[in-house]
Amino acid sequence: MSLLTTGKLTKYFGDTHAVDHVDFTVREGEVLALIGSNGAGKTTLVNVISGLLAPDSGTIRFRDADITSATIHEKIASGIARSFQLVNLFDQLSALDNIALSIFSRQGKTRRLFALADADTEVRDEATGVLEQFGLLPKARMLAGGLSQGERKLLDVAVAYSLRPKLLFLDEPTSGVSTREKAPIMDIITQVVRSGGITAVIIEHDMDVVFTYCPRIVAMHQGAILADGTPEEIRNNEQVTANMLGTHRHA
Amino acid sequence: MSALPLPPTRVLRWAVPLLAALVLFPWVAEPYQTTLFSYGLVMAIAALGFNLLLGYTGLLSFGHSAYFGVGAYAVALIVKYLHVSSLEVFIVGGILASAAVSALFGFVCVRYTRIFFSILTMALSQVLWSLAFKFFWVTGGSDGLRVPTPSLLGTHIDPGEDKMTYLAHRYYYYVLVIFVVCTALMWVIVHSPFGKALQAIRDNETRAEFVGVQVRHYRWVAFVVSGTYTGLAGALWVPLNGLTTPDILHWGFSGEIVFFTVLGGFGTFAGPIVGAIVFNYLKTFAVGYTVYWQMFLGVVLVTMVMALPTGIMGMVGRLSQKWRRVPAP
């Protein structure tokens, strides 16, 4: 059953066709990888779907509702969340407060001026639980800006996860971390996402990560979808190998 | 905010003795010193409000003189047209007027950030400054408006009572109570979910949007709270000063608010309070000592920014951390 569908979704930047009439479907419960070389349009597609950019034309449907012109807040409320390619955290808040803020926001409590955030034990307990799931509990009281790159990547995902989305976009969750750290990070992310019944779309350049963790892969090239299939089908797709996986096959 | 906030128990550990010292202050200090300290407390209320924008929301306003001036002029106009001299009425009038003006100005300003926000706030404060000059039949023009010593909770200054003694005791305690309430309230606000949302906006506006924080609306609320605090300070300041003139609407006064917040350290909750009190003494000393007092304050500011970029309280915080790390002999 499809959770999200885009119809002829288009976004141009001048003469550059960043997203070019893309028909894209995400099925409920799957962990899908969006791959492509730099400039293929992956991040722009996610930016348009998540509301950071307005599409030039086309439609976006989520859970049978047209959300093409919905605001970021309406999309979040409908169940779409995302993390960012460059880690986007609240650096001068603790790791716990980063998570707590998402939970406060989800519960509509950020409007409260005259209540102490720390006194809300329900939110604190949930935030602590999320940090534990992501293996960050020992860092709960540390400022987010003081965490290692791997920890920041995990916290970035955890902040989005705390919104309890139906669909989670993860933009390069392992970029900038050492090869050794990639598998543990992806193990945690996929385990948390699957146990939470969340559908995830992962933008990733590392093909080892993609083939290991994502049962379905969508390849993009020059703003359009080039291929869509299982890891085996993508490996054997000549267009994809010619454009993206050449080096991988020889590795 | 460069470090994790102190837990409430540790805040109380230093706040209670400090409060006791402030209560005893008029009994050990000269009336002049106490009155001077009242000015410092009033400015500290303005600084608390200002820092909600600068330290917690990441917006540098160069127009807070507008709200301070609106609070002060609201009081002066209440005296002029309603012939009322109750400080409680002054406070309500100052709060309502500054909240209304900051709501209006904030609606325009929070659409912008960084230098555009700063310039816009400054330009709007200059509009009020010029209006205070032009509408002299209402505002008294450059002569300003006089404000008599007000009654406090229905009690007037006793016949024959020295005004300085009145200001140094009864008025001081009145201001102290309001200062304590404002400080406690601001402490709750910055530690509330709303306060966390403001800090999130300061740290990363885009991400804040993507966790569902309505950035522009929250900035506007912060702006109104900030302006109202500053307006309240203006309403408390004018009976102390006895006169309000357009000078307090000029952007130069906004610069002073920025100055004492930076001096104390906008990265800490207590920094602006300390900065306001220190600046008040520093300015009084400089004005009495040299005609080049503005140059003196300029040199102090340059030195502070270069030597102590985190302000007085930032330095105190670092020293206390260092001291705690030194092992016992």
Contacts between the chains, C-beta under 8 A, distances in Angstrom:
chain1	res1	chain2	res2	distance
A	50	B	210	7.3
A	52	B	206	7.6
A	52	B	210	8.0
A	72	B	209	5.3
A	72	B	210	6.5
A	73	B	209	7.7
A	73	B	212	5.8
A	73	B	214	6.3
A	76	B	210	7.0
A	76	B	211	7.6
A	76	B	212	4.8
A	77	B	212	7.3
A	81	B	210	7.3
A	82	B	210	6.2
A	84	B	206	7.9
A	84	B	207	7.1
A	88	B	204	5.5
A	88	B	206	6.4
A	88	B	207	4.1
A	88	B	210	7.7
A	89	B	203	7.5
A	89	B	204	6.7
A	89	B	207	6.9
A	90	B	199	6.6
A	90	B	200	4.5
A	90	B	203	4.1
A	90	B	204	5.7
A	90	B	207	6.9
A	90	B	208	7.6
A	91	B	203	5.3
A	91	B	204	7.4
A	92	B	1	5.3
A	92	B	2	6.6
A	92	B	199	6.6
A	92	B	202	7.6
A	92	B	203	5.5
A	93	B	196	6.7
A	93	B	199	5.8
A	93	B	200	6.7
A	93	B	203	6.7
A	94	B	4	5.9
A	97	B	196	5.8
A	100	B	196	7.0
A	101	B	193	7.6
A	101	B	196	5.2
A	101	B	197	6.6
A	101	B	200	5.4
A	101	B	211	6.0
A	101	B	213	7.7
A	102	B	211	4.7
A	102	B	212	7.8
A	104	B	193	4.2
A	104	B	196	6.9
A	104	B	197	7.4
A	105	B	197	7.4
A	105	B	211	5.0
A	105	B	212	3.9
A	105	B	213	5.9
A	106	B	212	6.8
A	109	B	193	4.8
A	110	B	193	4.8
A	110	B	194	5.9
A	110	B	196	7.4
A	110	B	197	4.3
A	110	B	212	7.7
A	110	B	213	6.0
A	110	B	218	7.6
A	111	B	193	7.7
A	111	B	194	6.4
A	112	B	192	5.6
A	112	B	193	4.9
A	112	B	194	5.8
A	113	B	188	7.7
A	113	B	189	5.3
A	113	B	192	5.3
A	113	B	194	4.6
A	113	B	195	7.7
A	113	B	221	7.8
A	113	B	225	7.7
A	114	B	185	7.8
A	114	B	188	5.8
A	114	B	189	7.2
A	114	B	192	6.5
A	115	B	188	7.7
A	115	B	192	5.5
A	115	B	193	6.8
A	116	B	188	6.4
A	116	B	191	5.3
A	116	B	192	6.4
A	117	B	191	6.0
A	117	B	192	5.9
A	117	B	193	5.0
A	117	B	195	7.2
A	117	B	196	5.3
A	118	B	191	6.9
A	120	B	193	7.4
A	141	B	4	6.4
A	143	B	3	7.5
A	143	B	4	6.8
A	159	B	207	7.5
A	159	B	211	6.4
A	160	B	210	7.6
A	160	B	211	7.9
A	163	B	211	6.5
A	163	B	212	6.9
